[in-house]
Structures are given as C-alpha cells and as structure tokens.
C-alpha cells in the first residue's frame, strides 16, 4: 500500500448523503504528474487505461493538495464520529487522505497508520471488505462496484468512466 500511496496525489471523490438523500457530490482533480511515480507504475497505468484520467489536465489545472487538505480539515468531516465514511476498495483513498492530512508519507509501522486512520476517520466501512468476507450476504460476492450494486439491486447512475471517484 505504501508504494501505491507515497509519491503523489490522484483523483478524490466525495459524496455527502443522509440515509434519505444525496446532499452533494464532488470529484476533486488534485495536482499530479505521472513523473512523480516510477515509470510504468501500475496505479498510473490503471487510471490512464481504465479510468480515462487525463494526467495533463491534473498537471496543469489540478488543485494543490495543500488547498484541498485545508478545505477538508475545515469542513468538520475529519475526526468526527458522527460522520460515516463508506468506501468501496477504499484503502488507497484513505492512505492518500491520511498523507494529505498529516503532511507525511506512509511509514512502515502498520499499527501507527491504523491509529492515525481511526483518529481521522472514526467511523469507516469498506463495502468491498464486507462483500469479500461474506458479511453483506451469506455468500461472498465477487466483482467490482457495478456488479455488487446490481446483485444487491441498488440503482447506480455512472456518468463517464466507472473507475472515477465518487
């Protein structure tokens, strides 16, 4: 995970909702250059090939991570036990956010990361973990978010590429 996280910021998406309605949805295109990563980095290749990310736009028009971090820190969402963070395969997303919010790269100490993570995001759930472990239903569910939503009969409206955040 450290190798995927350290060395840059990529796309972040955020949806605010109650159990009744979506309150807002944003996709943040953070300042990023593929040159910040090792050549042929698998994360960069995936985002370019599968998600259709335009890295030139990120490099020239992306939001500086420090500005995004300031906004997020002041939003009241961080360190708030009344906020439930729900992701799908979100470990890298939380890793990026942790690096931004702490101003450090991920270190080798897993326990230290988990303690910091729990402080920043006290209530968090990863649907991917639940589906892989069979916690949502009696049987394990394979597949990506679209397939899991289809099996659970959850309506999803995806505009553009399926692998974009939010």
DAQUIHU-V692183 format. One record per pair of residues at least 24 apart in sequence whose C-alpha atoms are under 10 Angstrom apart, sorted by the first residue. I is the first residue (numbers start at 1). J is the second residue. D is the distance in Angstrom with one decimal. If there is no record, write none. Layout:
# DAQUIHU-V692183
i=<I I>
j=<J J>
d=<D D>
This chain:
# DAQUIHU-V692183
i=<1 1 1 1 2 2 2 2 2 2 2 3 3 3 3 3 4 4 4 4 4 4 4 4 5 5 5 5 5 5 5 5 5 5 5 5 5 6 6 6 6 6 6 6 6 6 7 7 7 7 7 7 7 7 7 7 8 8 8 8 8 8 8 8 8 8 8 9 9 9 9 9 9 9 9 9 9 9 10 10 10 10 10 10 10 10 10 10 10 10 11 11 11 11 11 11 11 11 11 12 12 12 12 12 12 12 13 13 13 13 14 14 14 14 15 15 15 15 16 16 16 16 16 17 18 25 25 26 26 27 27 27 28 28 28 28 28 28 28 29 29 29 29 29 29 29 29 29 29 29 29 29 30 30 30 30 30 30 30 30 30 30 30 31 31 31 31 31 31 31 31 31 31 31 31 32 32 32 32 32 32 32 32 32 32 33 33 33 33 33 34 34 35 46 47 47 50 50 50 50 51 51 51 51 51 51 52 52 52 52 52 53 53 53 65 65 65 65 66 66 66 68 68 68 69 69 69 69 69 69 69 70 70 72 72 72 73 73 73 77 77 78 78 78 78 79 79 79 79 79 79 79 80 80 80 80 80 81 81 81 81 81 81 81 82 82 82 83 83 83 83 84 84 84 84 84 85 85 85 85 85 85 86 86 86 86 86 87 87 87 87 87 87 87 87 88 88 88 88 88 88 88 88 88 88 89 89 89 89 89 89 89 90 90 90 90 90 90 90 91 93 94 94 94 97>
j=<91 92 95 106 92 95 96 105 106 107 108 37 38 41 43 106 37 41 42 43 44 92 95 96 37 43 91 92 93 94 95 96 97 98 99 105 106 36 37 95 96 99 104 105 106 107 32 33 34 35 36 37 38 96 105 106 32 33 34 35 36 37 65 96 99 100 105 33 34 36 58 64 65 93 96 97 99 100 34 43 44 47 53 55 58 62 65 93 96 165 47 53 58 62 93 96 164 165 166 68 93 96 97 164 165 166 93 164 165 166 85 87 165 166 85 86 165 166 77 83 84 85 166 84 84 165 166 165 166 164 165 166 58 62 63 65 68 165 166 53 54 55 57 58 59 61 62 63 64 65 68 165 57 58 59 61 62 63 64 65 66 67 68 55 56 57 58 59 60 61 62 63 64 65 66 56 57 58 59 60 61 62 63 64 65 57 58 59 60 62 58 59 59 163 163 164 161 162 163 164 160 161 162 163 164 165 160 161 162 163 164 161 163 164 97 100 101 103 100 101 103 97 100 101 97 98 99 100 101 102 103 100 101 97 100 101 100 101 120 120 121 119 120 121 122 117 118 119 120 121 122 123 119 120 121 122 123 118 119 120 121 122 123 124 121 122 123 121 122 123 124 121 122 123 124 125 121 122 123 124 125 126 123 124 125 126 127 124 125 126 127 128 129 165 166 125 126 127 128 129 130 131 144 145 165 125 126 127 128 129 144 145 124 125 126 127 128 129 165 126 165 120 121 124 121>
d=<8.0 6.8 7.9 8.7 8.8 8.0 9.6 8.1 5.8 7.3 7.8 9.4 9.8 9.5 9.7 8.9 9.1 8.4 8.3 6.7 9.3 7.3 9.0 9.1 9.9 9.3 9.8 6.5 8.5 9.5 6.3 5.8 9.6 9.8 8.2 7.9 7.4 9.6 8.7 8.8 7.9 8.0 9.0 5.6 6.5 9.2 9.6 9.9 9.7 9.7 6.0 6.1 9.0 9.8 7.9 9.9 6.4 7.8 8.4 9.5 6.3 7.2 9.4 8.3 9.6 9.8 9.6 8.6 9.9 9.4 9.8 9.3 7.2 9.7 6.7 9.0 9.2 8.4 9.5 9.6 9.0 9.0 9.5 9.2 8.2 9.4 9.4 9.2 8.3 10.0 9.1 8.6 8.7 9.4 9.0 9.8 7.5 6.6 9.6 9.8 7.4 8.9 8.8 8.3 5.7 7.5 9.2 7.7 4.3 4.2 9.7 9.8 7.3 5.2 9.7 9.6 9.4 5.9 9.9 9.6 9.9 9.5 9.7 9.8 9.9 10.0 6.8 8.7 6.8 8.2 6.4 6.3 9.9 8.2 7.5 9.9 8.3 8.5 9.3 9.6 9.9 9.6 8.5 6.2 9.5 8.2 5.3 6.2 9.1 9.5 9.7 9.8 9.6 6.2 8.3 8.3 4.5 4.5 6.0 6.1 9.7 9.5 7.9 9.1 9.8 8.6 5.1 5.4 7.4 6.9 3.8 5.1 5.2 6.7 9.9 8.7 8.9 5.3 5.1 8.6 9.3 6.9 8.8 8.5 9.0 9.4 6.9 5.3 9.0 9.6 9.5 8.6 10.0 9.3 7.8 8.5 7.7 8.4 7.0 9.4 8.7 5.4 6.8 5.0 6.0 9.6 8.8 6.7 9.5 8.5 8.5 9.0 9.5 8.3 9.7 6.8 9.5 9.9 7.3 8.8 8.8 9.9 8.6 9.5 8.2 9.9 9.7 6.0 5.9 9.3 9.2 9.4 8.3 9.5 9.8 8.4 10.0 7.4 9.8 8.9 8.4 8.5 5.4 6.2 8.6 9.3 8.2 5.8 4.4 5.6 6.4 9.1 8.7 7.6 7.0 6.7 8.1 9.8 9.2 9.2 7.5 5.3 5.9 9.4 10.0 8.6 7.6 8.1 8.0 6.5 8.4 8.0 7.9 4.9 5.6 7.5 7.0 8.5 6.1 4.4 6.2 8.3 8.6 5.8 4.9 5.8 7.1 7.9 6.4 4.8 6.2 7.8 9.6 9.8 9.1 8.5 5.3 5.1 5.0 8.0 9.5 9.7 8.6 6.9 9.9 9.9 6.3 7.3 5.3 7.3 9.0 8.9 9.9 8.9 6.5 8.8 8.2 9.5 10.0 8.2 9.3 9.6 8.7 9.8 10.0>
